[in-house]
Amino acid sequence: MSLSPTETITFVIGVVMCILGICTFVVGMLSRAKQDGALNAKVDNAIQGIAEIQATLKDQRNWREDIGVRIGEITKELEFMNHEIKELKQAINS
């Protein structure tokens, strides 16, 4: 079976268009994969930043708790010293 020149040209153009369509699809998929990779990198950076913020907040919370404990200790020491001063004043005045 022999193809006429018009059929041959139509067949070749169809094959070229099919190849062009496949190439366009592949390039689109690669571009999309590249964009997804960039998005994943941004998400990873955001997650890392959040983890750093959480660590900083935990450190600050621990520091505040330590300060709270120390303030409690100092308050008790001051109350004790105030009591001692009152006793000394009473002993001096007696």
PDB file of N, CA, C and O in Angstrom, chain B, residues numbered from 101:
ATOM      1  N   MET B 101       0.840  -1.157   0.000  1.00  0.00           N
ATOM      2  CA  MET B 101       0.000   0.000   0.000  1.00  0.00           C
ATOM      3  C   MET B 101       0.894   1.232   0.000  1.00  0.00           C
ATOM      4  O   MET B 101       1.759   1.391   0.861  1.00  0.00           O
ATOM      5  N   SER B 102       0.685   2.038  -0.914  1.00  0.00           N
ATOM      6  CA  SER B 102       1.508   3.216  -1.116  1.00  0.00           C
ATOM      7  C   SER B 102       0.702   4.443  -0.733  1.00  0.00           C
ATOM      8  O   SER B 102      -0.485   4.553  -1.039  1.00  0.00           O
ATOM      9  N   LEU B 103       1.384   5.371  -0.048  1.00  0.00           N
ATOM     10  CA  LEU B 103       0.719   6.595   0.380  1.00  0.00           C
ATOM     11  C   LEU B 103       0.946   7.692  -0.650  1.00  0.00           C
ATOM     12  O   LEU B 103       2.009   7.792  -1.263  1.00  0.00           O
ATOM     13  N   SER B 104      -0.060   8.487  -0.813  1.00  0.00           N
ATOM     14  CA  SER B 104       0.087   9.623  -1.722  1.00  0.00           C
ATOM     15  C   SER B 104       0.944  10.672  -1.028  1.00  0.00           C
ATOM     16  O   SER B 104       1.099  10.628   0.192  1.00  0.00           O
ATOM     17  N   PRO B 105       1.504  11.615  -1.780  1.00  0.00           N
ATOM     18  CA  PRO B 105       2.335  12.654  -1.157  1.00  0.00           C
ATOM     19  C   PRO B 105       1.573  13.438  -0.088  1.00  0.00           C
ATOM     20  O   PRO B 105       2.170  13.794   0.928  1.00  0.00           O
ATOM     21  N   THR B 106       0.314  13.716  -0.267  1.00  0.00           N
ATOM     22  CA  THR B 106      -0.483  14.440   0.725  1.00  0.00           C
ATOM     23  C   THR B 106      -0.636  13.605   1.983  1.00  0.00           C
ATOM     24  O   THR B 106      -0.534  14.133   3.090  1.00  0.00           O
ATOM     25  N   GLU B 107      -0.877  12.316   1.831  1.00  0.00           N
ATOM     26  CA  GLU B 107      -1.006  11.437   2.988  1.00  0.00           C
ATOM     27  C   GLU B 107       0.313  11.320   3.733  1.00  0.00           C
ATOM     28  O   GLU B 107       0.332  11.298   4.964  1.00  0.00           O
ATOM     29  N   THR B 108       1.410  11.247   2.999  1.00  0.00           N
ATOM     30  CA  THR B 108       2.740  11.138   3.603  1.00  0.00           C
ATOM     31  C   THR B 108       3.049  12.396   4.409  1.00  0.00           C
ATOM     32  O   THR B 108       3.514  12.315   5.546  1.00  0.00           O
ATOM     33  N   ILE B 109       2.785  13.565   3.809  1.00  0.00           N
ATOM     34  CA  ILE B 109       3.036  14.831   4.506  1.00  0.00           C
ATOM     35  C   ILE B 109       2.149  14.920   5.742  1.00  0.00           C
ATOM     36  O   ILE B 109       2.619  15.339   6.799  1.00  0.00           O
ATOM     37  N   THR B 110       0.894  14.543   5.637  1.00  0.00           N
ATOM     38  CA  THR B 110      -0.030  14.575   6.772  1.00  0.00           C
ATOM     39  C   THR B 110       0.443  13.628   7.869  1.00  0.00           C
ATOM     40  O   THR B 110       0.375  13.967   9.050  1.00  0.00           O
ATOM     41  N   PHE B 111       0.922  12.444   7.488  1.00  0.00           N
ATOM     42  CA  PHE B 111       1.428  11.470   8.445  1.00  0.00           C
ATOM     43  C   PHE B 111       2.651  12.012   9.168  1.00  0.00           C
ATOM     44  O   PHE B 111       2.740  11.906  10.391  1.00  0.00           O
ATOM     45  N   VAL B 112       3.600  12.594   8.429  1.00  0.00           N
ATOM     46  CA  VAL B 112       4.828  13.137   9.023  1.00  0.00           C
ATOM     47  C   VAL B 112       4.483  14.292   9.961  1.00  0.00           C
ATOM     48  O   VAL B 112       5.032  14.388  11.058  1.00  0.00           O
ATOM     49  N   ILE B 113       3.574  15.170   9.531  1.00  0.00           N
ATOM     50  CA  ILE B 113       3.179  16.292  10.382  1.00  0.00           C
ATOM     51  C   ILE B 113       2.506  15.763  11.653  1.00  0.00           C
ATOM     52  O   ILE B 113       2.739  16.301  12.735  1.00  0.00           O
ATOM     53  N   GLY B 114       1.682  14.727  11.542  1.00  0.00           N
ATOM     54  CA  GLY B 114       1.038  14.131  12.707  1.00  0.00           C
ATOM     55  C   GLY B 114       2.046  13.564  13.686  1.00  0.00           C
ATOM     56  O   GLY B 114       1.916  13.741  14.898  1.00  0.00           O
ATOM     57  N   VAL B 115       3.065  12.874  13.152  1.00  0.00           N
ATOM     58  CA  VAL B 115       4.110  12.307  14.018  1.00  0.00           C
ATOM     59  C   VAL B 115       4.892  13.418  14.704  1.00  0.00           C
ATOM     60  O   VAL B 115       5.167  13.331  15.901  1.00  0.00           O
ATOM     61  N   VAL B 116       5.254  14.463  13.961  1.00  0.00           N
ATOM     62  CA  VAL B 116       6.004  15.584  14.531  1.00  0.00           C
ATOM     63  C   VAL B 116       5.172  16.273  15.612  1.00  0.00           C
ATOM     64  O   VAL B 116       5.696  16.626  16.669  1.00  0.00           O
ATOM     65  N   MET B 117       3.887  16.463  15.351  1.00  0.00           N
ATOM     66  CA  MET B 117       3.018  17.103  16.342  1.00  0.00           C
ATOM     67  C   MET B 117       2.887  16.230  17.599  1.00  0.00           C
ATOM     68  O   MET B 117       2.846  16.743  18.718  1.00  0.00           O
ATOM     69  N   CYS B 118       2.824  14.926  17.404  1.00  0.00           N
ATOM     70  CA  CYS B 118       2.752  14.006  18.539  1.00  0.00           C
ATOM     71  C   CYS B 118       4.021  14.098  19.380  1.00  0.00           C
ATOM     72  O   CYS B 118       3.950  14.152  20.608  1.00  0.00           O
ATOM     73  N   ILE B 119       5.178  14.116  18.726  1.00  0.00           N
ATOM     74  CA  ILE B 119       6.462  14.240  19.425  1.00  0.00           C
ATOM     75  C   ILE B 119       6.530  15.589  20.139  1.00  0.00           C
ATOM     76  O   ILE B 119       6.993  15.666  21.277  1.00  0.00           O
ATOM     77  N   LEU B 120       6.071  16.653  19.476  1.00  0.00           N
ATOM     78  CA  LEU B 120       6.064  17.983  20.079  1.00  0.00           C
ATOM     79  C   LEU B 120       5.154  18.005  21.315  1.00  0.00           C
ATOM     80  O   LEU B 120       5.501  18.619  22.324  1.00  0.00           O
ATOM     81  N   GLY B 121       4.018  17.355  21.247  1.00  0.00           N
ATOM     82  CA  GLY B 121       3.109  17.272  22.384  1.00  0.00           C
ATOM     83  C   GLY B 121       3.731  16.533  23.552  1.00  0.00           C
ATOM     84  O   GLY B 121       3.610  16.960  24.700  1.00  0.00           O
ATOM     85  N   ILE B 122       4.397  15.427  23.263  1.00  0.00           N
ATOM     86  CA  ILE B 122       5.071  14.654  24.318  1.00  0.00           C
ATOM     87  C   ILE B 122       6.179  15.481  24.958  1.00  0.00           C
ATOM     88  O   ILE B 122       6.329  15.481  26.180  1.00  0.00           O
ATOM     89  N   CYS B 123       6.961  16.191  24.130  1.00  0.00           N
ATOM     90  CA  CYS B 123       8.040  17.040  24.668  1.00  0.00           C
ATOM     91  C   CYS B 123       7.476  18.149  25.543  1.00  0.00           C
ATOM     92  O   CYS B 123       8.030  18.449  26.601  1.00  0.00           O
ATOM     93  N   THR B 124       6.379  18.758  25.108  1.00  0.00           N
ATOM     94  CA  THR B 124       5.744  19.811  25.900  1.00  0.00           C
ATOM     95  C   THR B 124       5.277  19.255  27.240  1.00  0.00           C
ATOM     96  O   THR B 124       5.449  19.900  28.274  1.00  0.00           O
ATOM     97  N   PHE B 125       4.699  18.083  27.226  1.00  0.00           N
ATOM     98  CA  PHE B 125       4.243  17.439  28.461  1.00  0.00           C
ATOM     99  C   PHE B 125       5.414  17.183  29.398  1.00  0.00           C
ATOM    100  O   PHE B 125       5.334  17.480  30.590  1.00  0.00           O
ATOM    101  N   VAL B 126       6.503  16.632  28.866  1.00  0.00           N
ATOM    102  CA  VAL B 126       7.680  16.315  29.693  1.00  0.00           C
ATOM    103  C   VAL B 126       8.275  17.584  30.282  1.00  0.00           C
ATOM    104  O   VAL B 126       8.615  17.622  31.465  1.00  0.00           O
ATOM    105  N   VAL B 127       8.404  18.634  29.457  1.00  0.00           N
ATOM    106  CA  VAL B 127       8.967  19.892  29.955  1.00  0.00           C
ATOM    107  C   VAL B 127       8.050  20.474  31.040  1.00  0.00           C
ATOM    108  O   VAL B 127       8.534  20.977  32.054  1.00  0.00           O
ATOM    109  N   GLY B 128       6.745  20.409  30.833  1.00  0.00           N
ATOM    110  CA  GLY B 128       5.799  20.887  31.845  1.00  0.00           C
ATOM    111  C   GLY B 128       5.929  20.124  33.140  1.00  0.00           C
ATOM    112  O   GLY B 128       5.902  20.720  34.217  1.00  0.00           O
ATOM    113  N   MET B 129       6.070  18.814  33.055  1.00  0.00           N
ATOM    114  CA  MET B 129       6.212  17.997  34.271  1.00  0.00           C
ATOM    115  C   MET B 129       7.525  18.316  34.991  1.00  0.00           C
ATOM    116  O   MET B 129       7.564  18.384  36.219  1.00  0.00           O
ATOM    117  N   LEU B 130       8.604  18.511  34.215  1.00  0.00           N
ATOM    118  CA  LEU B 130       9.887  18.856  34.836  1.00  0.00           C
ATOM    119  C   LEU B 130       9.804  20.222  35.509  1.00  0.00           C
ATOM    120  O   LEU B 130      10.336  20.417  36.602  1.00  0.00           O
ATOM    121  N   SER B 131       9.137  21.160  34.852  1.00  0.00           N
ATOM    122  CA  SER B 131       8.973  22.494  35.436  1.00  0.00           C
ATOM    123  C   SER B 131       8.152  22.413  36.718  1.00  0.00           C
ATOM    124  O   SER B 131       8.463  23.069  37.713  1.00  0.00           O
ATOM    125  N   ARG B 132       7.109  21.606  36.680  1.00  0.00           N
ATOM    126  CA  ARG B 132       6.266  21.449  37.869  1.00  0.00           C
ATOM    127  C   ARG B 132       7.061  20.790  39.000  1.00  0.00           C
ATOM    128  O   ARG B 132       6.941  21.181  40.161  1.00  0.00           O
ATOM    129  N   ALA B 133       7.860  19.803  38.654  1.00  0.00           N
ATOM    130  CA  ALA B 133       8.681  19.136  39.672  1.00  0.00           C
ATOM    131  C   ALA B 133       9.672  20.120  40.282  1.00  0.00           C
ATOM    132  O   ALA B 133       9.926  20.093  41.486  1.00  0.00           O
ATOM    133  N   LYS B 134      10.227  20.988  39.442  1.00  0.00           N
ATOM    134  CA  LYS B 134      11.175  21.996  39.933  1.00  0.00           C
ATOM    135  C   LYS B 134      10.465  22.957  40.887  1.00  0.00           C
ATOM    136  O   LYS B 134      11.012  23.308  41.932  1.00  0.00           O
ATOM    137  N   GLN B 135       9.257  23.381  40.535  1.00  0.00           N
ATOM    138  CA  GLN B 135       8.489  24.270  41.401  1.00  0.00           C
ATOM    139  C   GLN B 135       8.132  23.574  42.715  1.00  0.00           C
ATOM    140  O   GLN B 135       8.196  24.175  43.788  1.00  0.00           O
ATOM    141  N   ASP B 136       7.756  22.294  42.611  1.00  0.00           N
ATOM    142  CA  ASP B 136       7.443  21.534  43.825  1.00  0.00           C
ATOM    143  C   ASP B 136       8.671  21.416  44.711  1.00  0.00           C
ATOM    144  O   ASP B 136       8.569  21.497  45.935  1.00  0.00           O
ATOM    145  N   GLY B 137       9.836  21.225  44.091  1.00  0.00           N
ATOM    146  CA  GLY B 137      11.079  21.139  44.854  1.00  0.00           C
ATOM    147  C   GLY B 137      11.380  22.445  45.563  1.00  0.00           C
ATOM    148  O   GLY B 137      11.814  22.449  46.715  1.00  0.00           O
ATOM    149  N   ALA B 138      11.147  23.563  44.869  1.00  0.00           N
ATOM    150  CA  ALA B 138      11.367  24.870  45.483  1.00  0.00           C
ATOM    151  C   ALA B 138      10.382  25.084  46.628  1.00  0.00           C
ATOM    152  O   ALA B 138      10.748  25.622  47.672  1.00  0.00           O
ATOM    153  N   LEU B 139       9.142  24.666  46.435  1.00  0.00           N
ATOM    154  CA  LEU B 139       8.137  24.788  47.483  1.00  0.00           C
ATOM    155  C   LEU B 139       8.510  23.930  48.691  1.00  0.00           C
ATOM    156  O   LEU B 139       8.372  24.365  49.835  1.00  0.00           O
ATOM    157  N   ASN B 140       8.980  22.716  48.433  1.00  0.00           N
ATOM    158  CA  ASN B 140       9.406  21.837  49.528  1.00  0.00           C
ATOM    159  C   ASN B 140      10.564  22.461  50.303  1.00  0.00           C
ATOM    160  O   ASN B 140      10.614  22.373  51.530  1.00  0.00           O
ATOM    161  N   ALA B 141      11.495  23.092  49.583  1.00  0.00           N
ATOM    162  CA  ALA B 141      12.623  23.744  50.251  1.00  0.00           C
ATOM    163  C   ALA B 141      12.123  24.882  51.138  1.00  0.00           C
ATOM    164  O   ALA B 141      12.607  25.063  52.254  1.00  0.00           O
ATOM    165  N   LYS B 142      11.153  25.647  50.638  1.00  0.00           N
ATOM    166  CA  LYS B 142      10.606  26.748  51.432  1.00  0.00           C
ATOM    167  C   LYS B 142       9.893  26.211  52.670  1.00  0.00           C
ATOM    168  O   LYS B 142      10.030  26.767  53.759  1.00  0.00           O
ATOM    169  N   VAL B 143       9.139  25.141  52.502  1.00  0.00           N
ATOM    170  CA  VAL B 143       8.434  24.542  53.638  1.00  0.00           C
ATOM    171  C   VAL B 143       9.442  24.009  54.653  1.00  0.00           C
ATOM    172  O   VAL B 143       9.260  24.180  55.858  1.00  0.00           O
ATOM    173  N   ASP B 144      10.507  23.363  54.167  1.00  0.00           N
ATOM    174  CA  ASP B 144      11.542  22.853  55.073  1.00  0.00           C
ATOM    175  C   ASP B 144      12.197  24.000  55.850  1.00  0.00           C
ATOM    176  O   ASP B 144      12.456  23.876  57.047  1.00  0.00           O
ATOM    177  N   ASN B 145      12.464  25.121  55.156  1.00  0.00           N
ATOM    178  CA  ASN B 145      13.052  26.275  55.837  1.00  0.00           C
ATOM    179  C   ASN B 145      12.098  26.829  56.879  1.00  0.00           C
ATOM    180  O   ASN B 145      12.520  27.213  57.970  1.00  0.00           O
ATOM    181  N   ALA B 146      10.815  26.872  56.550  1.00  0.00           N
ATOM    182  CA  ALA B 146       9.827  27.360  57.512  1.00  0.00           C
ATOM    183  C   ALA B 146       9.764  26.445  58.735  1.00  0.00           C
ATOM    184  O   ALA B 146       9.701  26.919  59.869  1.00  0.00           O
ATOM    185  N   ILE B 147       9.781  25.149  58.500  1.00  0.00           N
ATOM    186  CA  ILE B 147       9.739  24.185  59.611  1.00  0.00           C
ATOM    187  C   ILE B 147      10.980  24.331  60.483  1.00  0.00           C
ATOM    188  O   ILE B 147      10.892  24.275  61.710  1.00  0.00           O
ATOM    189  N   GLN B 148      12.128  24.517  59.855  1.00  0.00           N
ATOM    190  CA  GLN B 148      13.369  24.699  60.614  1.00  0.00           C
ATOM    191  C   GLN B 148      13.296  25.981  61.442  1.00  0.00           C
ATOM    192  O   GLN B 148      13.725  26.003  62.595  1.00  0.00           O
ATOM    193  N   GLY B 149      12.756  27.047  60.854  1.00  0.00           N
ATOM    194  CA  GLY B 149      12.610  28.304  61.590  1.00  0.00           C
ATOM    195  C   GLY B 149      11.673  28.153  62.776  1.00  0.00           C
ATOM    196  O   GLY B 149      11.938  28.687  63.853  1.00  0.00           O
ATOM    197  N   ILE B 150      10.583  27.429  62.581  1.00  0.00           N
ATOM    198  CA  ILE B 150       9.635  27.194  63.669  1.00  0.00           C
ATOM    199  C   ILE B 150      10.296  26.392  64.784  1.00  0.00           C
ATOM    200  O   ILE B 150      10.086  26.670  65.965  1.00  0.00           O
ATOM    201  N   ALA B 151      11.090  25.403  64.408  1.00  0.00           N
ATOM    202  CA  ALA B 151      11.789  24.596  65.423  1.00  0.00           C
ATOM    203  C   ALA B 151      12.762  25.458  66.222  1.00  0.00           C
ATOM    204  O   ALA B 151      12.889  25.296  67.436  1.00  0.00           O
ATOM    205  N   GLU B 152      13.450  26.377  65.537  1.00  0.00           N
ATOM    206  CA  GLU B 152      14.371  27.268  66.238  1.00  0.00           C
ATOM    207  C   GLU B 152      13.620  28.197  67.189  1.00  0.00           C
ATOM    208  O   GLU B 152      14.073  28.454  68.304  1.00  0.00           O
ATOM    209  N   ILE B 153      12.472  28.699  66.740  1.00  0.00           N
ATOM    210  CA  ILE B 153      11.662  29.570  67.592  1.00  0.00           C
ATOM    211  C   ILE B 153      11.183  28.797  68.814  1.00  0.00           C
ATOM    212  O   ILE B 153      11.208  29.319  69.928  1.00  0.00           O
ATOM    213  N   GLN B 154      10.746  27.549  68.611  1.00  0.00           N
ATOM    214  CA  GLN B 154      10.290  26.732  69.738  1.00  0.00           C
ATOM    215  C   GLN B 154      11.418  26.503  70.737  1.00  0.00           C
ATOM    216  O   GLN B 154      11.202  26.554  71.948  1.00  0.00           O
ATOM    217  N   ALA B 155      12.622  26.249  70.226  1.00  0.00           N
ATOM    218  CA  ALA B 155      13.764  26.035  71.122  1.00  0.00           C
ATOM    219  C   ALA B 155      14.065  27.310  71.914  1.00  0.00           C
ATOM    220  O   ALA B 155      14.351  27.254  73.110  1.00  0.00           O
ATOM    221  N   THR B 156      13.998  28.450  71.238  1.00  0.00           N
ATOM    222  CA  THR B 156      14.239  29.725  71.916  1.00  0.00           C
ATOM    223  C   THR B 156      13.190  29.974  72.986  1.00  0.00           C
ATOM    224  O   THR B 156      13.516  30.398  74.094  1.00  0.00           O
ATOM    225  N   LEU B 157      11.921  29.709  72.655  1.00  0.00           N
ATOM    226  CA  LEU B 157      10.849  29.896  73.634  1.00  0.00           C
ATOM    227  C   LEU B 157      11.026  28.968  74.821  1.00  0.00           C
ATOM    228  O   LEU B 157      10.777  29.360  75.961  1.00  0.00           O
ATOM    229  N   LYS B 158      11.458  27.728  74.561  1.00  0.00           N
ATOM    230  CA  LYS B 158      11.683  26.780  75.660  1.00  0.00           C
ATOM    231  C   LYS B 158      12.810  27.280  76.561  1.00  0.00           C
ATOM    232  O   LYS B 158      12.712  27.200  77.785  1.00  0.00           O
ATOM    233  N   ASP B 159      13.886  27.799  75.950  1.00  0.00           N
ATOM    234  CA  ASP B 159      14.992  28.338  76.740  1.00  0.00           C
ATOM    235  C   ASP B 159      14.529  29.524  77.589  1.00  0.00           C
ATOM    236  O   ASP B 159      14.884  29.638  78.762  1.00  0.00           O
ATOM    237  N   GLN B 160      13.731  30.405  76.977  1.00  0.00           N
ATOM    238  CA  GLN B 160      13.235  31.567  77.718  1.00  0.00           C
ATOM    239  C   GLN B 160      12.310  31.138  78.853  1.00  0.00           C
ATOM    240  O   GLN B 160      12.359  31.705  79.944  1.00  0.00           O
ATOM    241  N   ARG B 161      11.466  30.137  78.597  1.00  0.00           N
ATOM    242  CA  ARG B 161      10.557  29.642  79.638  1.00  0.00           C
ATOM    243  C   ARG B 161      11.373  29.070  80.804  1.00  0.00           C
ATOM    244  O   ARG B 161      11.061  29.333  81.966  1.00  0.00           O
ATOM    245  N   ASN B 162      12.413  28.292  80.498  1.00  0.00           N
ATOM    246  CA  ASN B 162      13.265  27.729  81.550  1.00  0.00           C
ATOM    247  C   ASN B 162      13.952  28.841  82.334  1.00  0.00           C
ATOM    248  O   ASN B 162      14.061  28.770  83.558  1.00  0.00           O
ATOM    249  N   TRP B 163      14.415  29.869  81.623  1.00  0.00           N
ATOM    250  CA  TRP B 163      15.083  30.991  82.274  1.00  0.00           C
ATOM    251  C   TRP B 163      14.109  31.700  83.219  1.00  0.00           C
ATOM    252  O   TRP B 163      14.458  32.033  84.352  1.00  0.00           O
ATOM    253  N   ARG B 164      12.867  31.930  82.729  1.00  0.00           N
ATOM    254  CA  ARG B 164      11.863  32.591  83.572  1.00  0.00           C
ATOM    255  C   ARG B 164      11.544  31.746  84.806  1.00  0.00           C
ATOM    256  O   ARG B 164      11.390  32.287  85.901  1.00  0.00           O
ATOM    257  N   GLU B 165      11.444  30.441  84.641  1.00  0.00           N
ATOM    258  CA  GLU B 165      11.175  29.565  85.776  1.00  0.00           C
ATOM    259  C   GLU B 165      12.311  29.634  86.786  1.00  0.00           C
ATOM    260  O   GLU B 165      12.077  29.680  87.994  1.00  0.00           O
ATOM    261  N   ASP B 166      13.555  29.640  86.281  1.00  0.00           N
ATOM    262  CA  ASP B 166      14.710  29.753  87.176  1.00  0.00           C
ATOM    263  C   ASP B 166      14.679  31.083  87.931  1.00  0.00           C
ATOM    264  O   ASP B 166      14.960  31.135  89.128  1.00  0.00           O
ATOM    265  N   ILE B 167      14.336  32.149  87.219  1.00  0.00           N
ATOM    266  CA  ILE B 167      14.253  33.465  87.856  1.00  0.00           C
ATOM    267  C   ILE B 167      13.143  33.454  88.915  1.00  0.00           C
ATOM    268  O   ILE B 167      13.312  34.006  90.003  1.00  0.00           O
ATOM    269  N   GLY B 168      12.015  32.826  88.591  1.00  0.00           N
ATOM    270  CA  GLY B 168      10.915  32.737  89.548  1.00  0.00           C
ATOM    271  C   GLY B 168      11.322  32.000  90.814  1.00  0.00           C
ATOM    272  O   GLY B 168      10.984  32.416  91.922  1.00  0.00           O
ATOM    273  N   VAL B 169      12.050  30.905  90.641  1.00  0.00           N
ATOM    274  CA  VAL B 169      12.530  30.139  91.804  1.00  0.00           C
ATOM    275  C   VAL B 169      13.493  30.990  92.624  1.00  0.00           C
ATOM    276  O   VAL B 169      13.420  31.015  93.853  1.00  0.00           O
ATOM    277  N   ARG B 170      14.387  31.680  91.944  1.00  0.00           N
ATOM    278  CA  ARG B 170      15.378  32.512  92.649  1.00  0.00           C
ATOM    279  C   ARG B 170      14.692  33.653  93.396  1.00  0.00           C
ATOM    280  O   ARG B 170      15.066  33.976  94.523  1.00  0.00           O
ATOM    281  N   ILE B 171      13.675  34.269  92.758  1.00  0.00           N
ATOM    282  CA  ILE B 171      12.940  35.344  93.428  1.00  0.00           C
ATOM    283  C   ILE B 171      12.247  34.803  94.670  1.00  0.00           C
ATOM    284  O   ILE B 171      12.216  35.472  95.702  1.00  0.00           O
ATOM    285  N   GLY B 172      11.692  33.600  94.582  1.00  0.00           N
ATOM    286  CA  GLY B 172      11.061  32.980  95.750  1.00  0.00           C
ATOM    287  C   GLY B 172      12.058  32.771  96.875  1.00  0.00           C
ATOM    288  O   GLY B 172      11.759  33.029  98.041  1.00  0.00           O
ATOM    289  N   GLU B 173      13.250  32.298  96.514  1.00  0.00           N
ATOM    290  CA  GLU B 173      14.286  32.094  97.527  1.00  0.00           C
ATOM    291  C   GLU B 173      14.699  33.412  98.181  1.00  0.00           C
ATOM    292  O   GLU B 173      14.859  33.487  99.399  1.00  0.00           O
ATOM    293  N   ILE B 174      14.869  34.447  97.362  1.00  0.00           N
ATOM    294  CA  ILE B 174      15.272  35.755  97.894  1.00  0.00           C
ATOM    295  C   ILE B 174      14.175  36.319  98.784  1.00  0.00           C
ATOM    296  O   ILE B 174      14.460  36.914  99.824  1.00  0.00           O
ATOM    297  N   THR B 175      12.922  36.136  98.378  1.00  0.00           N
ATOM    298  CA  THR B 175      11.801  36.616  99.187  1.00  0.00           C
ATOM    299  C   THR B 175      11.811  35.954 100.565  1.00  0.00           C
ATOM    300  O   THR B 175      11.624  36.624 101.580  1.00  0.00           O
ATOM    301  N   LYS B 176      12.030  34.641 100.597  1.00  0.00           N
ATOM    302  CA  LYS B 176      12.083  33.939 101.881  1.00  0.00           C
ATOM    303  C   LYS B 176      13.248  34.442 102.727  1.00  0.00           C
ATOM    304  O   LYS B 176      13.108  34.618 103.937  1.00  0.00           O
ATOM    305  N   GLU B 177      14.405  34.674 102.088  1.00  0.00           N
ATOM    306  CA  GLU B 177      15.568  35.177 102.821  1.00  0.00           C
ATOM    307  C   GLU B 177      15.282  36.569 103.392  1.00  0.00           C
ATOM    308  O   GLU B 177      15.651  36.864 104.528  1.00  0.00           O
ATOM    309  N   LEU B 178      14.623  37.423 102.601  1.00  0.00           N
ATOM    310  CA  LEU B 178      14.296  38.770 103.080  1.00  0.00           C
ATOM    311  C   LEU B 178      13.307  38.721 104.241  1.00  0.00           C
ATOM    312  O   LEU B 178      13.435  39.471 105.209  1.00  0.00           O
ATOM    313  N   GLU B 179      12.318  37.826 104.135  1.00  0.00           N
ATOM    314  CA  GLU B 179      11.361  37.688 105.237  1.00  0.00           C
ATOM    315  C   GLU B 179      12.065  37.232 106.509  1.00  0.00           C
ATOM    316  O   GLU B 179      11.777  37.717 107.603  1.00  0.00           O
ATOM    317  N   PHE B 180      13.000  36.284 106.344  1.00  0.00           N
ATOM    318  CA  PHE B 180      13.751  35.804 107.505  1.00  0.00           C
ATOM    319  C   PHE B 180      14.586  36.937 108.098  1.00  0.00           C
ATOM    320  O   PHE B 180      14.609  37.124 109.315  1.00  0.00           O
ATOM    321  N   MET B 181      15.272  37.692 107.237  1.00  0.00           N
ATOM    322  CA  MET B 181      16.104  38.795 107.720  1.00  0.00           C
ATOM    323  C   MET B 181      15.247  39.872 108.371  1.00  0.00           C
ATOM    324  O   MET B 181      15.645  40.452 109.381  1.00  0.00           O
ATOM    325  N   ASN B 182      14.079  40.145 107.805  1.00  0.00           N
ATOM    326  CA  ASN B 182      13.175  41.136 108.393  1.00  0.00           C
ATOM    327  C   ASN B 182      12.749  40.679 109.786  1.00  0.00           C
ATOM    328  O   ASN B 182      12.696  41.473 110.725  1.00  0.00           O
ATOM    329  N   HIS B 183      12.448  39.395 109.901  1.00  0.00           N
ATOM    330  CA  HIS B 183      12.088  38.839 111.216  1.00  0.00           C
ATOM    331  C   HIS B 183      13.254  38.983 112.196  1.00  0.00           C
ATOM    332  O   HIS B 183      13.053  39.349 113.354  1.00  0.00           O
ATOM    333  N   GLU B 184      14.455  38.698 111.736  1.00  0.00           N
ATOM    334  CA  GLU B 184      15.647  38.816 112.594  1.00  0.00           C
ATOM    335  C   GLU B 184      15.859  40.259 113.023  1.00  0.00           C
ATOM    336  O   GLU B 184      16.217  40.517 114.172  1.00  0.00           O
ATOM    337  N   ILE B 185      15.640  41.207 112.107  1.00  0.00           N
ATOM    338  CA  ILE B 185      15.812  42.627 112.439  1.00  0.00           C
ATOM    339  C   ILE B 185      14.799  43.036 113.509  1.00  0.00           C
ATOM    340  O   ILE B 185      15.140  43.754 114.450  1.00  0.00           O
ATOM    341  N   LYS B 186      13.558  42.578 113.364  1.00  0.00           N
ATOM    342  CA  LYS B 186      12.532  42.901 114.364  1.00  0.00           C
ATOM    343  C   LYS B 186      12.916  42.346 115.721  1.00  0.00           C
ATOM    344  O   LYS B 186      12.744  43.014 116.740  1.00  0.00           O
ATOM    345  N   GLU B 187      13.432  41.136 115.741  1.00  0.00           N
ATOM    346  CA  GLU B 187      13.854  40.535 117.021  1.00  0.00           C
ATOM    347  C   GLU B 187      15.006  41.325 117.631  1.00  0.00           C
ATOM    348  O   GLU B 187      15.046  41.545 118.842  1.00  0.00           O
ATOM    349  N   LEU B 188      15.955  41.754 116.773  1.00  0.00           N
ATOM    350  CA  LEU B 188      17.082  42.544 117.276  1.00  0.00           C
ATOM    351  C   LEU B 188      16.611  43.879 117.833  1.00  0.00           C
ATOM    352  O   LEU B 188      17.102  44.330 118.868  1.00  0.00           O
ATOM    353  N   LYS B 189      15.649  44.522 117.144  1.00  0.00           N
ATOM    354  CA  LYS B 189      15.114  45.788 117.639  1.00  0.00           C
ATOM    355  C   LYS B 189      14.433  45.588 118.995  1.00  0.00           C
ATOM    356  O   LYS B 189      14.599  46.401 119.905  1.00  0.00           O
ATOM    357  N   GLN B 190      13.682  44.521 119.122  1.00  0.00           N
ATOM    358  CA  GLN B 190      13.010  44.234 120.395  1.00  0.00           C
ATOM    359  C   GLN B 190      14.027  43.970 121.492  1.00  0.00           C
ATOM    360  O   GLN B 190      13.847  44.400 122.631  1.00  0.00           O
ATOM    361  N   ALA B 191      15.105  43.257 121.143  1.00  0.00           N
ATOM    362  CA  ALA B 191      16.131  42.959 122.140  1.00  0.00           C
ATOM    363  C   ALA B 191      16.854  44.226 122.550  1.00  0.00           C
ATOM    364  O   ALA B 191      17.230  44.372 123.713  1.00  0.00           O
ATOM    365  N   ILE B 192      17.055  45.148 121.617  1.00  0.00           N
ATOM    366  CA  ILE B 192      17.753  46.398 121.938  1.00  0.00           C
ATOM    367  C   ILE B 192      16.854  47.294 122.785  1.00  0.00           C
ATOM    368  O   ILE B 192      17.317  47.936 123.728  1.00  0.00           O
ATOM    369  N   ASN B 193      15.580  47.335 122.447  1.00  0.00           N
ATOM    370  CA  ASN B 193      14.630  48.190 123.167  1.00  0.00           C
ATOM    371  C   ASN B 193      14.261  47.645 124.549  1.00  0.00           C
ATOM    372  O   ASN B 193      13.734  48.396 125.370  1.00  0.00           O
ATOM    373  N   SER B 194      14.515  46.389 124.828  1.00  0.00           N
ATOM    374  CA  SER B 194      14.116  45.814 126.104  1.00  0.00           C
ATOM    375  C   SER B 194      15.104  46.113 127.182  1.00  0.00           C
ATOM    376  O   SER B 194      14.915  45.698 128.325  1.00  0.00           O
TER     377      SER B 194
END
